[in-house]
């Protein structure tokens, strides 16, 4: 019953955001158009690179375009988790809609998670478009893809990324602006998380830092599952790493968030910005 | 007597945001401002209760505590016997908060879509949702505008939709924060009539209504609490408060411009309880002194005699009819002094 209620509410949020987004017709069109632009851009970039760096890309099949395509496609989930949650709170505070939602019978965690439901669905839509473009227009080979493995990695990715997103949202709840978590993690993950290049190109000392970021395991696991078709057993190190992140970070983030809500209620700043 | 809302010594203090200099000099010091101080209120079931006060008096803070949006610093607050500190979920099921701020809606969604979204958040069952929304829209006379975007609504229509949203769960208690604010007099009057006749008389709701408009509170509310600087100054029915006002006898004495020494002697006279005001009338070269007497009308003749005895030249005097506005502004003035 409770899960059904959460599901209904999440869909209501997604429906609300969809109506809102499509009402800005040009902006909506540009969002879709952007997917094509970035795919084409990385395709020509991969042509330019040719065989340069093939040794680094060998574990992922040796094709830079396929490598970066998976990277940018699944990085959307990272962005939604890291920035979407805090952004939805900030927007609600600034627009004035947060207060109206908080007096309803929906609990705060449901409001927060549901607020990014549309973004997650849109990110999934983008991933599908990226993959379809890659496969049908640019010849990316996903014939061996281990889809169940990729799904498990995706699920753990969302949970572990969201944990950091919740901590980031907690900062917004109390400090309103300038949360250090999302900025720090977004920048670090972009640079050393293996988004545009494999982490093996980084100096050895910097690679050590890559391994404390969940995105490293997430992108690597996803590439190995989709491009190389690794079995669940072979994907186990990435799955375990993401599981550890999820088990530690999720309860911690929920605790921090509950504290932040209480703090904001004491300060009377729940809906201020 | 059944009270559905009770507060006992309710106090709310907000931390003050300090500047950089203050933070550097006193990093551990805490500064607070008191929004509510020892508020004791009892609101009866089915009554239309007005929270009256100027801007910043503490009305919104009080409503937000009732709605579990703000936690009190100390004291007890109960809604239908449930403590707001520990029963947030249960309380939200029995209350409705009419947020009249138009920013609390989604502007690019229609009125119906907005109501549907908030109905889902309020666990309104799917089977009755459509009927309920249609009923509310027709109840609020909004059916013909329901499928237009919220951004295209007039201010009055937006307020009506806010009331409809507050009624989605058919709550026993409704909190309204200045629902007629920024409305033209005719629409404001329509909403007032709706609140009194439909919500309170017909639907038997308990309505707590925050306003800074004295006439609105006087016309609409069964009982009023006048709040100033976080403190409840007076509580009672409009009649009770008016009786308190009538009990005070104010007289205006006009006399030829007196010397300061003479004025001091008048102020010091034992039957003068309080000097309310002194106005200089330059055209007639006189002054008008508003006096609150100790024993009502009996004293005024002694006071007049005393003024004449000490050399004052009394031109006229009359009893001043006090209004609620006079009383409230006196409370505010006393606080300022």
Interface residues (C-beta under 8 A of the other chain):
Chain A: X5 X8 X9 X12 X15 X16 X19 X20 X23 X24 X95 X96 X97 X99 X100 X101 X102 X103 X104 X105 X106 X107 X111 X262 X265 X266 X267 X268 X270 X271
Chain B: X12 X14 X15 X35 X61 X64 X67 X69 X70 X71 X73 X89 X92 X93 X97 X99 X101 X103 X104 X105 X106 X108 X109 X113 X116 X117 X118 X120 X121 X122 X123 X126 X149 X165 X169
